[in-house]
Amino acid sequence: MKKVFMCVSLALLMTSCYSTKICVGNMKADDPAIKVNSVTNHHFLYGLIPGGKTKVDAQKYIGEKENYAIKNNWTFINGFLGCLTCGIYTPTTTTFYVPLDDVKK
């Protein structure tokens, strides 16, 4: 029983959270940025079936900014909900960032 527990614990500790970051305009991935807003995307059956809105309008969250970044990730809470539902419900989180220089203007 201890071996099974150790194998399961090790497998859970070696997982990571899915994350992608897309930079738009002149923004670079390592530029200092401020979080503007975040939205939860609903998916079902391990992301195969989208739920709710399938397209997120960035202009709704960042306004008329030309330089911004969009980060889509699978947080710990999202992964926990996916595990609790055995993959039936698997949400992701989309976060919007604007460069610090654009905020100071």
Secondary structure, 3 states (H helix, E strand, C coil): CHHHHHHHHHHHHCCCCCEEEEEECCCCCCCCEEEEEEEEEEEECCCCEEECCCCCCHHHHHCCCCCEEEEEECCHHHHHHHHHCCCCECCEEEEEEEEHHHHHC
